[in-house]
Amino acid sequence: MHLRLGHSPDPDDAFMFYGLATGKMDSGGYQFEHVLQDIQTLNTRAMKGELEVTAISLHAYPYVKDLYALMACGCSMGENYGPMLVAKKFFTPDELKTRRIAIPGTLTTAFLAMQLLLGKGVLNVVRPFDQILQYVQAGYADAGLIIHEGQLTYRNNGLVCCLDLGRWWREKTGLPLPLGVNVIRRDLGKPAMEQIAAVLKRSIEFSLNHRADAVRHALRYARDMDEKLADEFVGMYVNHWTLDFGPRGRQAVHAVLDAGARAGLIPFCTPVEFVG
């Protein structure tokens, strides 16, 4: 069976699917076509059910839950760290509420978390995630909401961290912050969904067992990062959470979705079904 597998062109996703992308592991009889697009585009495509398997933001899940089920593996989870609000000078949360903020997409979990803290009325402008640092540096926005490797490289652009949303969420709830998740289309049927989820979990395990090779593979998607920094970034978002949410990870998923629904930011959609 030919399957389109959507994921972001960033080091952690490239690391996860190293074995499948290079043909170095058994794909279980499935042929995977890797579709590399930014997470906001993948969120939009998921609304139409275009890809059989895809990474999406957890924020997008309530809008695609009838088409897709959430996979137990493949998540990006921040344990006391996560998306950051950065600027050329430090702003407090109250000051950020009145500033223009560049965001990587209105369906990103980073944006949902930012709204949970700052409220719905924050002035924002959507920019591709890999352009936000330069956009803020040039003065087109007062602050930027950064995801992916920008969390490690923002200082190279002369910016400071005003707020780490993963740290804020941990202080608020005691839980990690689930950000990106993998979903699988329901019309594939339960047996195939379980089999495909097992293949993707084996891919993550393969990468973790061949870490150095997988990091070198991921380097081609690492902007402004050497191998050491890329390995650090991969370690932040490909770990035991990525192999399986586990009970605490599932609790974190429900906590984020319920908080968003109570705030009127997303539809209620819990409890969540996990595949795998």
KOLGU-401435 format. One record per residue (C-alpha): x, y, z. Coordinates in nm, 2 decimals, decimal comma. Example, Ala and Ser with C-alpha at 12.3 -4.5 7.8 and 13.67 -1.06 7.14 Angstrom:
BEGIN
r u:1,23	v:-0,45	w:0,78
r u:1,37	v:-0,11	w:0,71
# end
This chain:
BEGIN
r u:0,00	v:0,00	w:0,00
r u:0,13	v:0,34	w:-0,10
r u:0,10	v:0,60	w:0,19
r u:0,17	v:0,97	w:0,20
r u:0,35	v:1,06	w:0,52
r u:0,35	v:1,43	w:0,60
r u:0,60	v:1,58	w:0,83
r u:0,78	v:1,91	w:0,88
r u:1,12	v:1,98	w:0,72
r u:1,30	v:2,01	w:1,06
r u:1,56	v:1,80	w:1,24
r u:1,34	v:1,61	w:1,48
r u:1,09	v:1,48	w:1,22
r u:1,38	v:1,40	w:0,98
r u:1,54	v:1,21	w:1,27
r u:1,23	v:1,01	w:1,35
r u:1,18	v:0,89	w:0,99
r u:1,55	v:0,83	w:0,91
r u:1,50	v:0,45	w:0,87
r u:1,20	v:0,48	w:0,65
r u:1,33	v:0,77	w:0,44
r u:1,66	v:0,59	w:0,37
r u:1,52	v:0,24	w:0,32
r u:1,74	v:0,10	w:0,60
r u:1,45	v:-0,06	w:0,79
r u:1,16	v:-0,28	w:0,71
r u:0,85	v:-0,08	w:0,62
r u:0,61	v:-0,36	w:0,68
r u:0,50	v:-0,39	w:0,32
r u:0,40	v:-0,02	w:0,30
r u:0,55	v:0,22	w:0,06
r u:0,59	v:0,57	w:0,22
r u:0,60	v:0,89	w:0,02
r u:0,75	v:1,15	w:0,25
r u:0,57	v:1,49	w:0,21
r u:0,77	v:1,76	w:0,37
r u:0,58	v:2,08	w:0,45
r u:0,56	v:2,33	w:0,73
r u:0,32	v:2,24	w:1,01
r u:0,06	v:2,51	w:0,93
r u:0,04	v:2,37	w:0,57
r u:0,00	v:2,01	w:0,71
r u:-0,27	v:2,13	w:0,95
r u:-0,46	v:2,28	w:0,65
r u:-0,42	v:1,97	w:0,44
r u:-0,54	v:1,75	w:0,73
r u:-0,87	v:1,95	w:0,73
r u:-0,93	v:1,80	w:0,38
r u:-0,80	v:1,46	w:0,47
r u:-0,54	v:1,47	w:0,19
r u:-0,26	v:1,26	w:0,35
r u:-0,30	v:0,91	w:0,49
r u:-0,06	v:0,98	w:0,78
r u:0,06	v:1,32	w:0,88
r u:0,21	v:1,53	w:1,16
r u:-0,03	v:1,80	w:1,28
r u:-0,04	v:2,04	w:1,57
r u:-0,24	v:1,92	w:1,86
r u:-0,43	v:2,25	w:1,83
r u:-0,56	v:2,12	w:1,49
r u:-0,69	v:1,78	w:1,62
r u:-1,04	v:1,89	w:1,73
r u:-1,10	v:2,00	w:1,37
r u:-0,98	v:1,68	w:1,21
r u:-1,09	v:1,42	w:1,46
r u:-1,36	v:1,28	w:1,24
r u:-1,12	v:1,21	w:0,96
r u:-0,81	v:1,11	w:1,17
r u:-0,72	v:0,92	w:1,48
r u:-0,43	v:1,03	w:1,71
r u:-0,14	v:0,80	w:1,71
r u:0,03	v:0,70	w:2,04
r u:0,37	v:0,75	w:1,89
r u:0,54	v:1,04	w:1,71
r u:0,46	v:1,33	w:1,94
r u:0,68	v:1,63	w:2,01
r u:0,65	v:1,70	w:2,38
r u:0,82	v:1,98	w:2,58
r u:0,90	v:1,88	w:2,94
r u:0,95	v:2,22	w:3,11
r u:1,04	v:2,38	w:2,78
r u:0,86	v:2,46	w:2,46
r u:0,77	v:2,74	w:2,21
r u:0,91	v:3,08	w:2,31
r u:0,81	v:3,44	w:2,27
r u:1,12	v:3,64	w:2,18
r u:1,19	v:4,00	w:2,11
r u:1,47	v:4,26	w:2,07
r u:1,40	v:4,36	w:2,43
r u:1,23	v:4,19	w:2,72
r u:0,85	v:4,23	w:2,75
r u:0,64	v:4,11	w:3,04
r u:0,32	v:3,90	w:2,96
r u:0,11	v:4,21	w:3,02
r u:0,32	v:4,41	w:2,78
r u:0,31	v:4,13	w:2,52
r u:-0,07	v:4,15	w:2,52
r u:-0,05	v:4,49	w:2,36
r u:0,23	v:4,41	w:2,11
r u:0,23	v:4,28	w:1,75
r u:0,35	v:3,92	w:1,75
r u:0,46	v:3,71	w:1,45
r u:0,33	v:3,36	w:1,48
r u:0,40	v:3,04	w:1,28
r u:0,03	v:2,97	w:1,22
r u:-0,31	v:3,00	w:1,38
r u:-0,35	v:2,63	w:1,42
r u:-0,01	v:2,56	w:1,59
r u:-0,02	v:2,45	w:1,95
r u:0,23	v:2,72	w:2,02
r u:-0,04	v:2,98	w:1,93
r u:-0,30	v:2,79	w:2,13
r u:-0,07	v:2,80	w:2,44
r u:0,00	v:3,17	w:2,38
r u:-0,37	v:3,25	w:2,37
r u:-0,43	v:3,05	w:2,69
r u:-0,18	v:3,28	w:2,86
r u:-0,23	v:3,62	w:2,69
r u:-0,59	v:3,59	w:2,57
r u:-0,76	v:3,59	w:2,24
r u:-0,72	v:3,95	w:2,15
r u:-0,34	v:3,96	w:2,08
r u:-0,25	v:4,13	w:1,76
r u:-0,07	v:3,88	w:1,54
r u:0,07	v:3,83	w:1,19
r u:0,14	v:3,48	w:1,04
r u:0,48	v:3,42	w:0,90
r u:0,66	v:3,09	w:0,80
r u:0,82	v:2,95	w:1,11
r u:1,17	v:2,97	w:0,96
r u:1,13	v:3,35	w:0,89
r u:1,01	v:3,47	w:1,23
r u:1,34	v:3,54	w:1,38
r u:1,45	v:3,76	w:1,09
r u:1,11	v:3,93	w:1,08
r u:1,14	v:4,03	w:1,45
r u:1,50	v:4,13	w:1,41
r u:1,41	v:4,36	w:1,12
r u:1,14	v:4,53	w:1,34
r u:0,83	v:4,42	w:1,14
r u:0,69	v:4,27	w:1,46
r u:0,75	v:4,35	w:1,83
r u:0,79	v:3,98	w:1,92
r u:0,79	v:3,64	w:1,77
r u:0,65	v:3,31	w:1,87
r u:0,92	v:3,05	w:1,77
r u:0,90	v:2,68	w:1,73
r u:1,15	v:2,41	w:1,61
r u:1,52	v:2,49	w:1,62
r u:1,47	v:2,86	w:1,66
r u:1,43	v:2,78	w:2,03
r u:1,81	v:2,72	w:2,04
r u:1,93	v:2,97	w:1,78
r u:1,73	v:3,29	w:1,86
r u:2,02	v:3,46	w:2,03
r u:2,21	v:3,45	w:1,70
r u:1,96	v:3,71	w:1,58
r u:2,02	v:3,94	w:1,88
r u:1,69	v:3,85	w:2,05
r u:1,60	v:3,77	w:2,41
r u:1,34	v:3,52	w:2,55
r u:1,05	v:3,69	w:2,71
r u:0,85	v:3,37	w:2,79
r u:0,89	v:3,00	w:2,75
r u:0,54	v:2,86	w:2,71
r u:0,65	v:2,50	w:2,80
r u:0,79	v:2,62	w:3,13
r u:0,48	v:2,83	w:3,20
r u:0,25	v:2,53	w:3,12
r u:0,46	v:2,31	w:3,36
r u:0,43	v:2,56	w:3,64
r u:0,06	v:2,60	w:3,58
r u:-0,03	v:2,23	w:3,55
r u:0,27	v:2,02	w:3,65
r u:0,25	v:1,85	w:3,30
r u:0,46	v:1,85	w:2,99
r u:0,33	v:2,05	w:2,68
r u:0,23	v:1,83	w:2,38
r u:0,29	v:2,02	w:2,06
r u:0,31	v:1,82	w:1,74
r u:0,13	v:1,48	w:1,70
r u:0,09	v:1,22	w:1,43
r u:-0,25	v:1,13	w:1,31
r u:-0,37	v:0,85	w:1,07
r u:-0,68	v:0,85	w:0,85
r u:-0,97	v:0,65	w:0,99
r u:-1,08	v:0,52	w:0,65
r u:-0,77	v:0,29	w:0,63
r u:-0,95	v:0,07	w:0,88
r u:-0,85	v:-0,04	w:1,23
r u:-0,62	v:-0,32	w:1,14
r u:-0,42	v:-0,12	w:0,89
r u:-0,41	v:0,18	w:1,13
r u:-0,26	v:-0,04	w:1,40
r u:0,00	v:-0,19	w:1,16
r u:0,11	v:0,15	w:1,03
r u:0,14	v:0,29	w:1,38
r u:0,36	v:0,00	w:1,47
r u:0,59	v:0,07	w:1,16
r u:0,62	v:0,43	w:1,26
r u:0,71	v:0,34	w:1,62
r u:0,98	v:0,10	w:1,49
r u:1,11	v:0,39	w:1,28
r u:1,15	v:0,60	w:1,59
r u:1,32	v:0,31	w:1,77
r u:1,55	v:0,25	w:1,48
r u:1,66	v:0,62	w:1,49
r u:1,72	v:0,62	w:1,86
r u:1,93	v:0,30	w:1,82
r u:2,13	v:0,45	w:1,53
r u:2,14	v:0,80	w:1,68
r u:2,46	v:0,93	w:1,52
r u:2,37	v:0,83	w:1,17
r u:2,01	v:0,96	w:1,22
r u:2,14	v:1,30	w:1,34
r u:2,37	v:1,33	w:1,04
r u:2,07	v:1,26	w:0,82
r u:1,86	v:1,52	w:1,00
r u:2,14	v:1,78	w:0,96
r u:2,02	v:1,86	w:0,61
r u:1,71	v:2,01	w:0,77
r u:1,89	v:2,20	w:1,05
r u:1,91	v:2,57	w:0,98
r u:2,20	v:2,75	w:1,15
r u:2,29	v:2,43	w:1,35
r u:2,60	v:2,22	w:1,37
r u:2,58	v:1,85	w:1,45
r u:2,62	v:1,90	w:1,82
r u:2,33	v:2,15	w:1,84
r u:2,12	v:1,94	w:1,61
r u:2,17	v:1,64	w:1,84
r u:2,06	v:1,86	w:2,14
r u:1,75	v:1,97	w:1,96
r u:1,66	v:1,62	w:1,85
r u:1,70	v:1,51	w:2,22
r u:1,45	v:1,77	w:2,32
r u:1,17	v:1,64	w:2,10
r u:1,25	v:1,27	w:2,02
r u:1,26	v:1,07	w:2,34
r u:1,04	v:0,84	w:2,55
r u:0,74	v:1,06	w:2,49
r u:0,78	v:1,01	w:2,12
r u:0,77	v:0,63	w:2,15
r u:0,45	v:0,65	w:2,34
r u:0,25	v:0,92	w:2,52
r u:0,21	v:0,70	w:2,83
r u:-0,04	v:0,78	w:3,10
r u:0,11	v:1,12	w:3,18
r u:0,14	v:1,22	w:2,82
r u:-0,22	v:1,12	w:2,76
r u:-0,32	v:1,33	w:3,06
r u:-0,13	v:1,62	w:2,91
r u:-0,31	v:1,59	w:2,58
r u:-0,65	v:1,60	w:2,75
r u:-0,54	v:1,89	w:2,97
r u:-0,44	v:2,11	w:2,67
r u:-0,75	v:2,03	w:2,47
r u:-0,98	v:2,08	w:2,77
r u:-0,81	v:2,41	w:2,86
r u:-0,85	v:2,53	w:2,50
r u:-1,22	v:2,43	w:2,49
r u:-1,30	v:2,59	w:2,82
r u:-1,14	v:2,92	w:2,70
r u:-1,36	v:2,91	w:2,39
r u:-1,05	v:2,86	w:2,16
r u:-1,13	v:2,52	w:2,02
r u:-1,43	v:2,28	w:2,02
r u:-1,46	v:2,02	w:2,30
r u:-1,31	v:1,69	w:2,17
r u:-1,21	v:1,47	w:2,46
r u:-1,18	v:1,19	w:2,54
r u:-0,92	v:1,12	w:2,27
r u:-0,88	v:0,79	w:2,10
r u:-0,51	v:0,68	w:2,06
r u:-0,40	v:0,43	w:1,80
r u:-0,10	v:0,20	w:1,88
# end
